Amino acid sequence: MVHFVGAGSGAADLITLRGKKLLETADVIIYAGSLVNSELLEYARADCDIHNSAVMTLDEVIGVMEKAEKSGRTTVRLHTGDPCIYGAIREQMERLDALGIAYDVCPGVSSFCGAAAALKAEYTLPDVSQTVILTRLAGRTPVPERESIESLAAHNATMVIFLSTGMLDELSDRLIKGGYSPDTPAAIVYKATWQDEKVCRCTVSSLARTARENCINKTALITVGHFLGDVRSLSKLYSADFETEFRKAKEQ
């Protein structure tokens, strides 16, 4: 059996209880060493066979899984954040399907949730933004043209941009070209929930300068939108004159 496990956003104690139990009982762990907090490996048994996928190819990863399966051993494939976001898990699952190897997925806390916690912010504010766009700038891995930064920026919704910290001059230009004003609030969240977490608030036009001033060139999320501003409305849910199936409206 192979368990795909979300490691969480960074801090070792933000893995789920289920994920921690799977790590504690695994015979083999294959972890994304470039991003996963190595402290999580302290949950592993002393005799666990541990592999760092940062230096492995897909064939090598699958080979370790296949060897473990043939010897009746359980494998945990430990991905950063939640495996469903930029986790490259489908290609692994397809290979496991072809080999007849069973697998399941244990979700994790994504870094975009960790970033919101670091910012002490809510992405979905009434009358400000009710949509969160998770995306990335095209680099060595392309992005479909219909999902260009410009086309997504046209919505002026909340955006959380992964894997783009090294291209912030281009990102700013394209966000502004798409429809964000240069003074739209933005923030760079470096290593959200890690011990060396850093939050840098800025604007869309000052993203690149802010990153340079703070020596940030990787392992950060870019958040953009008026959810970071001062304008907001109160939620109807807790308004005294708003009736729900659990609470009657109160006369004013």
Steps between C-alpha positions, in 0.01 A plus 500: 500500500617851420371797700534847346523729803480877519783618724328829577614856445831474681486466878539135599200511734267612220489157339165330557461235770441244226811611313712476815372148569581393145855635536542319832398164351659527154765254385613734222474880474565694181495870582532817295827610655515840330186620679391265779617585852753232594372510860208291378738210447545483877158332507640208297608170653871449549499218243299692238655520153504872408550647152528865390306545176674832428787300351283231338321462167141379466629157393716481811212602729272238349778244518529547877123466537491186285786337691330579832169357377661178384649449846172574677611836637294820540616821331423862590551749219538826693413813304518860612176678596208311351589253223224627270670837442813485281572157646552312170306208647284402203797373301602287797147366544477403135822303527372328816173417324694336219695294754189403695627666819234637735529855636306767686541869583523671837435875457717766658495869587600690187752782517235740374312434825823546693556831322156627602578403860831688484321804360218469756274546201181364346511446126123519453359826633139613435480770230877474444580157355316169510738319266852371557716424196795266555744521212861542392696698244619304199866405524677186384164331550245674275153620599199468266447829315142526627647507853751779442562735790342783300174312439471400866591847624208642304265364767667709775430210734733375773804333346755268660793445269731202543845427357558852369722677753797513265300683229339786692582781256316311227222400738434862603492616139255230399273548802474871421450433130219260591308751709639544850593858582867548595402587858293184554602348835731199478717294729791260475484218754831320532491145641155530656475325841873414510712639784664748263170618351504855369208720388568798274204723417522715191308585183480336161746751356755452780509120514843460341662781700355364825634151429847637420506714814413196710730257313209275398543311173322168558273303736243778523140557402376823343157616611316777316168669555289740700448237771827649629352850511285687750164493318260226604142424594374294791385147435123453482534170682540661842284805441216526753243557224613199294298184556637150461365152575682521833412854609204733466554858392482754780287808471700818486 
